Amino acid sequence: MGADPFVVQVARLRRAPGLEWHEVRQGPVEMAGPLDVKGIDPGRSVVPAGAEATCDVTLRAFSGGIEVEGTVTAPWVGICRRCAVPVSGELALAVHERYGEGPVSEDEMYPVVDDTIDLGPLVRDAIVLDLPMAPLCRDDCAGLCPQCGADRNEGTCGCSAPTDPRWANLDVLR
């Protein structure tokens, strides 16, 4: 098993506050998608199994930690919430986080452990927070006909909405 691609040695950087360097890391995203993409729920999106995310960041040392700023990119797949066709895309997310030493609150900073920082949780958090919750194949997707199931994006089906017998007495007013 190889080394984690998102773990960065920062001992030299931490000795010189104000120093910065550029890192590009690429690897699989832990827990950002199911192992089997065939089981995607409609109205949800995931990073496909085996896909890799890219973390392109600048690391800056400050007194007591490391500041990380840059972008995270990753592919995603899902099913259109209106017409149930497969959709996909790529996330390109701006990230700006801090890593600190000592007792660190998870809401405040990521930890620096043994002069290393793990960009994996930062990458995962950024992706999970920005995945489309209800993806669409296009903004003006017309969806499926509730009567016959025809794709309204391909044309009209000619179905009419069923009448509700509870409102039948009001139909005479039209």
C-alpha positions in Angstrom: 0.0 0.0 0.0 1.5 3.4 -1.0 1.6 6.6 0.9 -1.5 8.8 1.2 -1.3 11.2 -1.7 -2.9 14.0 0.4 -0.4 13.9 3.3 2.1 16.8 3.0 5.3 17.1 5.1 5.5 20.7 6.4 8.4 20.6 8.9 10.6 22.9 6.8 7.7 25.2 6.1 6.7 25.6 9.7 10.3 26.7 10.7 9.9 29.9 8.6 6.6 31.8 9.2 5.7 33.7 6.1 7.2 31.2 3.7 4.9 29.6 1.2 5.0 26.8 -1.4 2.7 25.3 -4.0 1.4 21.8 -3.8 -0.6 19.8 -6.3 -1.9 16.5 -5.0 -4.2 14.0 -6.7 -5.9 10.9 -5.3 -9.2 9.1 -4.5 -11.7 10.8 -2.3 -12.6 8.9 0.9 -16.3 8.4 1.6 -17.5 10.9 -1.0 -19.5 8.3 -2.9 -20.8 4.7 -2.7 -18.7 1.8 -3.9 -21.2 1.0 -6.6 -22.4 3.9 -8.7 -25.3 1.9 -10.1 -27.2 2.3 -6.8 -27.4 6.2 -7.1 -30.6 7.5 -5.7 -32.5 9.9 -8.0 -32.0 13.5 -6.9 -28.6 12.8 -5.5 -25.0 13.0 -6.8 -21.7 11.4 -5.8 -18.1 11.2 -6.8 -17.8 8.0 -8.7 -15.8 5.1 -7.2 -12.3 5.2 -8.4 -12.4 8.8 -9.5 -9.7 11.1 -8.3 -9.8 14.6 -6.9 -7.1 17.2 -7.5 -6.0 19.6 -4.8 -4.0 22.5 -6.1 -3.1 24.8 -3.2 -0.6 27.2 -1.8 0.6 26.5 1.7 1.6 29.5 3.9 3.3 29.2 7.3 2.0 31.4 10.1 2.9 31.4 13.8 1.2 28.2 15.1 0.2 26.6 11.9 -0.3 26.4 8.1 -2.8 28.3 5.9 -4.0 26.4 2.8 -5.6 28.3 -0.1 -6.4 27.1 -3.6 -8.8 24.9 -5.5 -10.2 21.4 -5.3 -11.6 19.7 -8.5 -13.4 16.4 -8.7 -15.9 14.7 -11.1 -19.4 13.8 -10.0 -22.3 11.7 -11.4 -26.0 11.5 -10.6 -29.5 11.2 -12.0 -31.6 14.1 -13.1 -34.3 14.7 -10.5 -36.9 15.5 -13.1 -36.3 13.2 -16.1 -34.1 10.4 -14.5 -31.3 10.6 -17.2 -27.7 10.2 -16.0 -25.9 13.5 -15.5 -22.3 14.3 -14.7 -20.1 17.3 -14.2 -17.0 18.5 -12.5 -16.7 20.5 -9.3 -14.1 23.3 -9.1 -14.1 24.6 -5.5 -12.2 27.4 -3.9 -10.8 26.4 -0.5 -9.2 28.5 2.2 -8.5 26.7 5.5 -6.1 26.6 8.4 -4.2 23.8 10.0 -3.0 24.3 13.6 -1.0 22.5 16.3 -2.0 21.5 19.8 -5.6 21.0 20.9 -7.6 22.1 17.8 -11.4 22.3 17.6 -12.6 20.5 14.5 -14.8 23.5 13.6 -11.9 25.9 13.8 -8.9 24.2 12.1 -7.6 20.9 10.8 -4.7 19.4 12.9 -1.0 19.4 12.2 0.3 16.0 13.2 4.0 15.1 13.4 4.9 17.9 11.0 2.4 16.7 8.4 -0.9 18.0 7.3 -3.5 15.7 5.7 -5.3 17.5 2.8 -7.7 14.5 2.4 -10.3 15.7 5.0 -10.2 19.2 3.5 -10.8 17.8 0.0 -13.6 15.5 1.2 -15.3 18.2 3.2 -15.2 20.7 0.2 -16.6 18.1 -2.2 -19.3 16.8 0.0 -20.6 20.3 0.9 -20.7 21.3 -2.8 -22.1 18.2 -4.5 -25.5 19.0 -6.2 -28.2 17.8 -3.9 -30.8 17.5 -6.7 -29.0 17.5 -10.0 -30.6 18.5 -13.3 -29.6 17.5 -16.8 -30.3 21.2 -17.8 -31.9 24.2 -16.1 -35.1 24.0 -18.2 -35.7 20.2 -17.9 -39.4 19.5 -18.4 -39.3 16.1 -16.6 -41.5 13.1 -17.2 -45.2 13.0 -17.8 -46.9 11.8 -14.6 -49.5 10.0 -16.6 -47.6 8.1 -19.3 -44.0 8.6 -18.3 -43.0 10.2 -21.6 -39.9 12.5 -21.5 -41.3 16.0 -21.9 -37.9 17.2 -23.1 -38.4 15.2 -26.4 -42.0 16.6 -27.0 -45.5 16.7 -25.6 -47.3 13.4 -25.0 -50.9 14.7 -25.3 -52.0 13.5 -21.9 -54.4 15.7 -19.9 -54.3 16.0 -16.2 -56.9 13.8 -14.4 -59.8 15.5 -12.8 -60.2 15.3 -9.1 -63.8 14.2 -8.3 -63.7 16.2 -5.1 -63.5 19.4 -7.2 -66.1 18.3 -9.9 -68.8 20.6 -8.5 -66.5 23.6 -9.0 -65.8 22.7 -12.7 -69.3 24.0 -13.6 -68.2 27.5 -12.7 -65.7 27.6 -15.5 
